[in-house]
Each structure stands twice: as C-alpha cells, then as structure tokens.
Amino acid sequence: MKHKTFFWFILPSLAAMVLFIALPVVSIALQSLFVEHDQVMIEVENCTPFKCETSLAVDREATAALREERPLGRFNGLGTYINRSHLAFTEVGEAWEASSGLRDFGSRLMNFPFYRALAFTLTYTGVVTPFVIALGLAIALGVNALPRIAKGPTIFVSLLPMIVTPLIGSLILFWMVDADGIIGATLQRIVGDDQLSLKASHSLTWIMLIVYGIWHSAPFSFIVFYAGLQTVPTETLEAAQIDGASRWQQVRHVVVPYMMPLVVFITLMQLMDNFRVFEPIVGFSASSKATSLSWIIFNDLRSGDVKLFGSAAATSMLTIFGVIILLAPVLVRTWRDFNRKVV
C-alpha cells in the first residue's frame, strides 16, 4: 500500500484519537497544574437595634470576576500532586520515620486518602483480572463441550451479568447481601451470628466488591474465549488425542498456547477496566469502607460549592500513569514475542 493511500486510510481513526483521546488528556494535564482561586473575602457590618458587629463574607462578584479572568485557576505547578490528598511526599516521609516497621508504616499509609484508594484499586485489579481470565476460559471450555441443543440457553444465561447495567447489578446484589436479603440472611444462619453484616466489615466489603467484579466481567472473557475456541485446529486436537493426551493436557499444551493472543487481549482490557473501578463502590454505598482512584475523582467534582477540578485532574493523570505502568509488562512481552516470530 502506498504511503499516501495508507495516510488517507488511517486519517479518520487518527483524527478521532486526537480529538477524543489526546486533546482531553492534554487539557486534563494542564488543569492539574492549577488550583481553584481563593474566595475573595470582605468585611460586612451587621447592625441590630442594640449593636453593630463586623464579620467576613464572600464577595461573590469579585470572586466571579477573578474566575472569569483566569478560568483555569491559580497556578500551582506540581503542588497538587505532592499535597496530602495525593502522593503526600512530606507526610509519607514523616510516617516512615515515625513507624516501627513495615506493618506499622503500611497502617499509617492507609490514613492518606490517595494511598487508601490505591490499595483497594490494586487489590481489586490484581484479584479480579486473573480470576476473570481463568473463569471465562473454564466456562468457554464447558459450554463448548455441551450438546448443540444446550449451548444457546447456556450462553444466554452466562451473558446475563454483562447484559445487566453495572450500577443496577451492584444495587441488586447490595440488596441481596443486606441482613434482610437472601445472601445476608443465609450467611447469618450458616455462621450462627445474627449480627454478621457484610456492609459493616472492611474486609467483607472488599470481598463483596471483588466477587461482584468477577461476576460482572467474566461473561466478556467467556464470550471472547468461546469465539476463539471455534478456530482451534481440530487436526491438532485429534493428533493430541491419538498420542494419548488427556483432556487437561490438550487444554494446557494445545488450546491455551493457541489462544494466548486472546489471553493478552483480555488481560489488557481487564487491567484498564478494573483499574478504573467505580460503579460497584457507588452501587454498594461502600465509600466508607472502600474507595478507588475513580471514586476520588468523582468525590472531588461534587465537593460543595467549589469543584476541585485541579485535584480531580491530578488524580486522573495519576490514574493514567498507573494504567500505563500496569500495561507496560504485557505490552513489552507482546512486542518481544512479535519480534521473535518475525525474526
């Protein structure tokens, strides 16, 4: 293909990427360097029949004029990134010096909102991603082995978690795990503790959110693997059967290596999606027990009369950097495998 033809071929996609991805990221990066203007205060005299008192009040006209003159806010450089609400370099250093060991330092680190959210985000991503891949492959193998008449209904049932809107699905499960719900009441009977509550425990709340994440994301993995199974060469599987390979050996040495590109694809998608976990926290009303980086962004943009755009933008950029760091090993390995095959 000629260079000119190739350029016009990719121009629409390139323009869309610049317009909807590159420019918003640049604007967010720019906004993260600014903070909101301080409100302009003036002295106001309040008089009653008995006396007059002076107090401070917000000069709304002057504040609005200041915001109109400099809409991005007051330049703060990288100050937002290192303040106590984000990386908290100074406070983390003080916590390290005051801690008696790694465990004590870890508990102190959880007092900072960014690191508390990062801990849950990494835990959620690190647990949900491998489970979704393994469970999706297991379901795909099971469905693929079913009789033709049973495959259609089974596939439909397996896709239901993905069909249900994430927020609605989390709300349904939230009601089910309530003390009066079917799951919550059943657990109380099994454990023999009428006071057991999944919503009151930090660890149980984390487990509940992780289980929901696996339940909701597994259908995507399943449908991709199921489609990939239809392309596995039957000759290779038959040759493995003739050589005496068991079902497990066929899956391990034939199916999995053949579907490795799909494993990489699902891994990339799940890492990006799980690192931005947000809907379950809102649906389960779990923000007091578990917060994520995306939830911090949401919270900054709804905080009182002054929206913390600079803080939200800084957290957004840190989230982007986190996704890049997570994807880097997978992308590097894929690039090396590609070069090895080319050579």
C-alpha positions as CSV (number, residue, x, y, z in Angstrom):
1,M,0.0,0.0,0.0
2,K,1.3,3.4,-0.9
3,H,2.1,5.9,1.8
4,K,-0.4,8.4,0.6
5,T,-3.2,5.7,0.4
6,F,-2.3,4.5,3.9
7,F,-2.4,8.0,5.3
8,W,-5.9,8.7,3.9
9,F,-7.0,5.2,5.2
10,I,-6.0,5.9,8.8
11,L,-6.8,9.6,8.8
12,P,-10.4,9.2,10.2
13,S,-9.2,7.0,13.1
14,L,-6.2,9.2,13.7
15,A,-8.4,12.3,13.8
16,A,-10.8,10.6,16.2
17,M,-7.9,9.6,18.5
18,V,-6.5,13.1,18.6
19,L,-9.9,14.7,19.2
20,F,-11.4,12.3,21.8
21,I,-8.2,11.0,23.5
22,A,-5.1,13.1,23.0
23,L,-6.7,16.6,23.4
24,P,-8.7,15.7,26.6
25,V,-5.6,14.1,28.2
26,V,-3.6,17.3,27.4
27,S,-6.3,19.5,28.8
28,I,-6.5,17.4,32.0
29,A,-2.7,17.5,32.4
30,L,-2.9,21.3,32.0
31,Q,-5.7,21.6,34.5
32,S,-3.8,19.5,37.1
33,L,-1.2,22.3,37.3
34,F,-3.8,24.8,38.6
35,V,-5.9,25.0,41.8
36,E,-9.1,26.9,42.4
37,H,-9.0,30.6,43.3
38,D,-9.3,31.5,46.9
39,Q,-12.6,33.2,47.6
40,V,-12.4,37.0,48.0
41,M,-13.5,38.0,51.5
42,I,-14.8,41.4,52.6
43,E,-15.8,42.8,55.9
44,V,-19.5,43.2,56.3
45,E,-21.1,45.2,59.1
46,N,-24.3,43.7,60.6
47,C,-26.3,46.1,62.8
48,T,-29.1,45.2,65.2
49,P,-31.2,47.7,67.3
50,F,-28.6,47.1,70.1
51,K,-25.2,46.9,68.4
52,C,-23.2,46.5,65.2
53,E,-20.9,43.6,64.5
54,T,-18.3,43.2,61.8
55,S,-17.9,39.8,60.1
56,L,-16.3,38.3,57.0
57,A,-18.4,37.4,54.0
58,V,-17.6,36.1,50.5
59,D,-17.5,38.8,47.8
60,R,-19.3,36.8,45.1
61,E,-18.9,39.5,42.4
62,A,-15.1,39.8,42.9
63,T,-14.7,36.0,43.1
64,A,-16.7,35.5,39.9
65,A,-14.6,38.2,38.2
66,L,-11.4,36.5,39.3
67,R,-12.6,33.2,38.0
68,E,-13.7,34.7,34.7
69,E,-10.3,36.4,34.3
70,R,-8.3,33.2,35.0
71,P,-10.7,30.3,34.4
72,L,-8.0,27.6,34.9
73,G,-7.4,28.9,38.5
74,R,-4.2,29.8,40.3
75,F,-1.0,28.1,39.0
76,N,0.3,25.6,41.5
77,G,2.7,23.5,39.4
78,L,3.2,20.0,40.8
79,G,2.0,21.1,44.2
80,T,-1.4,19.3,43.8
81,Y,0.4,16.0,43.0
82,I,2.5,16.1,46.2
83,N,0.0,17.5,48.7
84,R,-1.6,15.5,51.4
85,S,-4.6,14.5,49.3
86,H,-2.4,12.8,46.7
87,L,1.2,11.5,46.9
88,A,1.8,13.3,50.2
89,F,5.6,13.1,49.9
90,T,6.3,15.1,53.1
91,E,3.7,13.3,55.2
92,V,4.8,9.9,53.9
93,G,8.4,10.7,54.9
94,E,7.2,11.6,58.4
95,A,5.2,8.5,58.6
96,W,8.2,6.4,57.6
97,E,10.4,8.0,60.3
98,A,7.7,7.5,63.0
99,S,6.9,3.9,62.1
100,S,8.4,1.0,63.9
101,G,8.3,-1.4,60.9
102,L,6.8,-2.1,57.5
103,R,3.5,-3.2,59.0
104,D,3.2,0.0,61.1
105,F,4.2,2.1,58.1
106,G,1.5,0.4,56.0
107,S,-1.2,1.1,58.6
108,R,0.0,4.8,58.7
109,L,-0.1,4.9,54.9
110,M,-3.7,4.0,54.9
111,N,-4.5,7.2,56.7
112,F,-3.9,9.1,53.4
113,P,-6.9,9.1,51.1
114,F,-4.9,8.5,47.9
115,Y,-2.9,5.5,49.2
116,R,-6.1,4.1,50.8
117,A,-7.8,4.3,47.4
118,L,-4.7,3.0,45.6
119,A,-4.6,-0.1,47.9
120,F,-8.1,-1.1,47.1
121,T,-7.7,-0.3,43.4
122,L,-4.6,-2.5,43.1
123,T,-6.2,-5.3,45.2
124,Y,-9.3,-5.3,43.1
125,T,-7.3,-5.3,39.8
126,G,-4.9,-7.9,40.9
127,V,-7.6,-10.3,42.1
128,V,-10.4,-9.8,39.6
129,T,-8.2,-9.9,36.4
130,P,-6.7,-13.4,36.8
131,F,-10.0,-14.8,38.1
132,V,-11.9,-13.4,35.2
133,I,-9.5,-14.9,32.7
134,A,-9.5,-18.3,34.4
135,L,-13.2,-18.4,35.0
136,G,-14.0,-17.2,31.4
137,L,-11.8,-19.9,29.9
138,A,-13.3,-22.6,32.1
139,I,-16.9,-21.6,31.2
140,A,-16.0,-21.4,27.5
141,L,-14.5,-24.9,27.6
142,G,-17.5,-26.2,29.4
143,V,-20.0,-24.6,27.1
144,N,-18.0,-25.8,24.0
145,A,-18.3,-29.4,25.2
146,L,-22.1,-29.2,25.6
147,P,-24.6,-30.7,23.1
148,R,-25.6,-28.2,20.4
149,I,-29.2,-28.0,21.8
150,A,-28.0,-26.8,25.2
151,K,-25.4,-24.3,24.0
152,G,-27.9,-21.5,23.1
153,P,-29.7,-21.3,26.5
154,T,-26.4,-21.7,28.4
155,I,-24.7,-18.9,26.5
156,F,-27.7,-16.6,27.2
157,V,-27.6,-17.3,30.9
158,S,-23.8,-16.9,31.0
159,L,-24.1,-13.4,29.4
160,L,-26.7,-12.1,31.8
161,P,-24.2,-10.4,34.1
162,M,-22.8,-8.4,31.2
163,I,-26.3,-7.5,29.9
164,V,-27.3,-6.0,33.2
165,T,-26.2,-2.4,33.7
166,P,-23.3,-2.3,36.2
167,L,-25.0,0.1,38.6
168,I,-28.2,-1.8,38.5
169,G,-26.4,-5.1,39.1
170,S,-24.5,-3.7,42.0
171,L,-27.7,-2.4,43.6
172,I,-29.4,-5.8,43.2
173,L,-26.5,-7.5,44.9
174,F,-26.4,-4.8,47.5
175,W,-30.0,-5.6,48.5
176,M,-29.3,-9.3,48.4
177,V,-26.4,-9.0,50.9
178,D,-28.4,-6.9,53.3
179,A,-29.2,-8.5,56.6
180,D,-32.8,-9.0,55.3
181,G,-31.6,-10.1,51.9
182,I,-31.3,-13.7,50.8
183,I,-27.5,-13.8,50.8
184,G,-27.0,-11.8,54.1
185,A,-29.7,-13.8,55.9
186,T,-28.3,-17.1,54.7
187,L,-24.7,-16.2,55.8
188,Q,-26.1,-15.3,59.3
189,R,-27.7,-18.7,59.6
190,I,-24.6,-20.6,58.4
191,V,-22.3,-18.7,60.7
192,G,-24.8,-18.6,63.5
193,D,-24.3,-14.9,64.1
194,D,-27.3,-12.7,63.8
195,Q,-25.1,-9.6,64.0
196,L,-23.0,-10.5,61.0
197,S,-23.1,-7.8,58.3
198,L,-21.2,-7.7,55.1
199,K,-21.6,-4.0,54.9
200,A,-20.1,-3.3,58.4
201,S,-16.7,-5.0,57.8
202,H,-13.9,-3.6,55.7
203,S,-12.6,-7.0,54.7
204,L,-16.0,-8.4,53.9
205,T,-16.9,-5.3,51.9
206,W,-13.7,-5.7,49.8
207,I,-14.5,-9.3,49.2
208,M,-18.1,-8.5,48.2
209,L,-16.9,-5.9,45.7
210,I,-14.3,-8.3,44.3
211,V,-16.8,-11.1,43.9
212,Y,-19.2,-8.7,42.1
213,G,-16.3,-7.6,39.8
214,I,-15.6,-11.2,38.8
215,W,-19.3,-11.9,38.3
216,H,-19.8,-8.9,36.1
217,S,-16.6,-9.2,34.0
218,A,-16.5,-13.0,33.5
219,P,-19.0,-13.0,30.6
220,F,-16.8,-10.8,28.5
221,S,-13.9,-13.2,29.0
222,F,-16.1,-16.2,28.3
223,I,-17.5,-14.9,25.0
224,V,-14.1,-14.0,23.7
225,F,-12.6,-17.4,24.6
226,Y,-15.7,-19.2,23.2
227,A,-15.3,-17.5,19.9
228,G,-11.6,-18.3,19.9
229,L,-12.3,-22.0,20.6
230,Q,-14.2,-22.2,17.3
231,T,-10.9,-21.5,15.5
232,V,-8.7,-24.1,17.3
233,P,-7.5,-26.6,14.6
234,T,-9.3,-29.8,15.1
235,E,-6.4,-31.7,13.4
236,T,-4.1,-30.7,16.2
237,L,-6.6,-31.8,18.9
238,E,-7.1,-35.1,17.1
239,A,-3.4,-35.6,16.9
240,A,-3.1,-35.0,20.6
241,Q,-5.9,-37.5,21.4
242,I,-4.2,-40.1,19.2
243,D,-0.9,-39.5,21.1
244,G,-2.8,-40.3,24.4
245,A,-3.1,-36.7,25.7
246,S,-5.7,-36.3,28.4
247,R,-8.4,-33.5,28.3
248,W,-6.3,-31.4,30.7
249,Q,-3.1,-31.9,28.6
250,Q,-5.0,-30.9,25.4
251,V,-6.1,-27.7,27.1
252,R,-2.7,-26.9,28.6
253,H,-0.5,-27.7,25.6
254,V,-2.8,-27.1,22.6
255,V,-5.7,-24.8,23.4
256,V,-4.0,-22.3,25.8
257,P,-0.9,-21.7,23.6
258,Y,-3.1,-21.3,20.5
259,M,-5.4,-18.8,22.4
260,M,-2.6,-16.8,24.0
261,P,-3.2,-13.7,21.9
262,L,-6.8,-13.6,23.2
263,V,-5.4,-14.0,26.8
264,V,-3.2,-11.0,26.2
265,F,-6.1,-9.0,24.8
266,I,-8.4,-9.8,27.7
267,T,-5.6,-9.1,30.2
268,L,-5.1,-5.6,28.7
269,M,-8.8,-4.9,28.6
270,Q,-9.4,-6.1,32.2
271,L,-6.4,-4.2,33.6
272,M,-7.6,-0.9,32.1
273,D,-11.2,-1.6,33.1
274,N,-10.6,-2.8,36.7
275,F,-8.1,-0.1,37.5
276,R,-10.9,2.4,36.9
277,V,-13.4,0.6,39.2
278,F,-16.1,3.0,40.3
279,E,-19.7,1.7,39.8
280,P,-19.7,-1.0,42.5
281,I,-18.5,1.4,45.2
282,V,-21.4,3.7,44.4
283,G,-23.9,0.9,44.0
284,F,-22.9,-0.8,47.3
285,S,-22.6,2.6,49.1
286,A,-19.2,1.3,50.2
287,S,-17.2,4.5,50.1
288,S,-16.7,4.4,53.9
289,K,-15.1,1.0,53.6
290,A,-13.5,1.1,50.1
291,T,-12.6,3.9,47.8
292,S,-10.9,3.8,44.4
293,L,-9.0,6.4,42.3
294,S,-12.0,6.9,40.1
295,W,-14.2,7.5,43.2
296,I,-11.8,10.2,44.4
297,I,-12.2,12.0,41.1
298,F,-16.0,11.7,41.5
299,N,-15.8,13.0,45.1
300,D,-13.6,16.0,44.1
301,L,-16.1,17.0,41.4
302,R,-19.1,17.0,43.8
303,S,-17.5,18.6,46.8
304,G,-19.6,21.6,47.9
305,D,-19.9,24.8,46.1
306,V,-16.3,24.8,44.8
307,K,-15.5,21.9,42.4
308,L,-11.9,20.7,42.9
309,F,-11.1,20.5,39.2
310,G,-7.3,20.7,39.8
311,S,-7.4,17.8,42.3
312,A,-9.6,15.7,40.1
313,A,-7.3,16.3,37.1
314,A,-4.2,15.4,39.2
315,T,-5.9,12.1,40.3
316,S,-6.9,11.4,36.7
317,M,-3.3,11.8,35.5
318,L,-2.0,9.6,38.3
319,T,-4.6,7.0,37.2
320,I,-3.4,7.2,33.6
321,F,0.2,6.7,34.8
322,G,-0.9,3.7,36.9
323,V,-2.6,2.1,33.9
324,I,0.5,2.6,31.7
325,I,2.6,1.0,34.4
326,L,0.3,-2.0,34.6
327,L,0.1,-2.4,30.9
328,A,3.9,-1.9,30.2
329,P,5.0,-5.5,31.1
330,V,2.2,-7.1,29.0
331,L,3.0,-4.8,26.0
332,V,6.7,-5.3,26.3
333,R,6.3,-9.1,26.3
334,T,3.9,-8.9,23.3
335,W,6.4,-6.8,21.4
336,R,9.2,-9.2,22.1
337,D,7.1,-12.2,21.1
338,F,6.2,-10.4,17.9
339,N,9.8,-9.6,17.1
340,R,10.9,-13.2,17.8
341,K,8.3,-14.5,15.4
342,V,9.4,-12.0,12.7
343,V,13.0,-13.0,13.1
